[in-house]
Amino acid sequence: MAILNRFMKLLEWLETTRDFFYFLGQPIGISATTALFLYFSIQLWGCDSLLAVTLSCVGALK
């Protein structure tokens, strides 16, 4: 019974992961992912966090 319970949890996790990757494939998910990557990249260049957020959001929405 414990093995069946773990298998069911694995299937639930796979379904949640599938839904998450489906979201990332939608336009809003692509914009959010782009904004996150741009934010961390801009912060590595030495900008403060407020400027990095502003620039990454503008870049993701263009």
C-alpha positions as CSV (number, residue, x, y, z in Angstrom):
1,M,0.0,0.0,0.0
2,A,2.9,2.4,0.7
3,I,4.3,1.8,-2.8
4,L,0.9,2.6,-4.3
5,N,0.7,5.8,-2.2
6,R,4.2,6.9,-3.3
7,F,3.3,6.2,-7.0
8,M,0.2,8.3,-6.7
9,K,2.2,11.2,-5.2
10,L,4.6,10.8,-8.2
11,L,1.8,11.0,-10.6
12,E,0.4,14.1,-8.9
13,W,3.8,15.7,-9.0
14,L,4.1,14.9,-12.8
15,E,0.7,16.5,-13.4
16,T,1.7,19.6,-11.5
17,T,5.0,19.8,-13.4
18,R,3.2,19.4,-16.7
19,D,0.8,22.3,-15.8
20,F,3.7,24.5,-14.9
21,F,5.5,23.9,-18.2
22,Y,2.3,24.5,-20.0
23,F,2.0,27.9,-18.3
24,L,5.6,28.7,-19.3
25,G,4.7,28.1,-22.9
26,Q,1.9,30.7,-22.8
27,P,2.6,34.3,-23.7
28,I,2.4,35.5,-20.0
29,G,4.8,32.7,-19.0
30,I,7.3,33.6,-21.7
31,S,7.2,37.3,-20.6
32,A,7.6,36.3,-16.9
33,T,10.6,34.1,-17.7
34,T,12.2,36.7,-19.8
35,A,11.7,39.3,-17.1
36,L,13.4,37.0,-14.5
37,F,16.4,36.3,-16.7
38,L,16.8,40.0,-17.6
39,Y,16.5,41.0,-14.0
40,F,19.3,38.7,-12.8
41,S,21.4,39.7,-15.8
42,I,21.0,43.4,-15.2
43,Q,21.8,43.0,-11.5
44,L,25.0,41.2,-12.4
45,W,26.0,44.3,-14.4
46,G,25.9,46.3,-11.1
47,C,22.5,48.1,-11.3
48,D,20.4,48.5,-8.2
49,S,17.3,46.4,-7.8
50,L,14.7,49.1,-8.6
51,L,16.4,49.9,-11.9
52,A,16.9,46.2,-12.7
53,V,13.2,45.5,-12.1
54,T,12.1,48.5,-14.3
55,L,14.5,47.6,-17.1
56,S,13.7,43.9,-17.1
57,C,9.9,44.5,-17.2
58,V,10.3,47.0,-20.0
59,G,12.5,44.5,-21.9
60,A,10.1,41.6,-21.4
61,L,7.0,43.5,-22.5
62,K,8.5,44.9,-25.7
